[in-house]
């Protein structure tokens, strides 16, 4: 995180917020399953395999949709010019998110949730570098570990301000989750279009910034 410029860190925080928003809506709609946090779904898959096959099927389906999104995002990024890779991936994420409320509005809730999971998988390809995720957008375990390490550095005489980017990144996801949970009772899965618009705006912002 510290190696990136301020604009990139801001973009990452906004996209983490969008992920938190989408995940909160999916979590409420599915009574405790996730569309972006696959560690949680993997645990539910394992538990389900021993006690509840329906849980296992739901968790497995979401993991499969997420994985398909990762593949699609990575392919889209690699087909694009290097200076347009992020824009291509962001447009794909926005398209998947826009399709989700459309599916929900015609009664295809399962399809909508699968599209949301695929979008979250694709979003992780936004900051892909050399085939690896450089900045995680839909999960915060690594971010919290690095935040703790930077706080420890500060306690030992280092620059505690180095913790700030990690804190802001984490707060982005939490803030998005709060917004998603607050709006879900009023909008249901239709609210996902708000996240789609935010991601599309990020794509436009990134494209214009590259030209500047």
C-alpha positions, 0 to 999 in steps of 0.5 A: 500500500505504501508504495502507491501514490495517493490517487491509487490509495484513494481509488482502492479505498473507494472500491473497498467501500463498494465491496463492503456495500455489495457484501453487506447487501448480499449478507443480509439477503442470504442470511449470513453468506457472503458475496465477497468474503470467501474465507467465510463461505469456505468455513460455511462450506466445511461446516455444511459438509458435515451437518447441512448440505444446503449450506454447503451447496450455497457456499460452494455456488458462491465460491464458484461464482466468485472464482469465475469472476476472478478469471474473467477480471484477470482475462479482461485485464490482460487483454487490455493495453497496460495503461487501460487495464484497470479501466477494462476491469472496472467496466466489467465489474460495473457491468456485472453489478448493473446486471444483478439488480436487473436479475433481481427485479425479474425474480432471479434472486439466485442469479443476482447473487451469483452476479454480485459474487462474480463482480467481487471476484473480478474487482480483485483483478483491478490491482493485479500485478505480475499475476498477483493481487497487489491490493486486496479490495474485498477482504481485509485480513492482510490489511489489518495485519499490516495495520497492526505491524505499522502500529507496532513499528510506531510503538518501537520508534518508527513513523506511526503515520505509515499505518494511516493508509491501511486504516483508511482502506479498512474504514472504506470497506466498513463504511461501505458495509454500513451504507449497504446495511442501512439501505437494504431494508429500503432498496433490497438488491436493487440498491446494488446499482448504486455500487455499479455507478460508483465503480463506473465513476471510478473507471471514468476517473481512472481513464481521465487521470491516465490522460492527464 
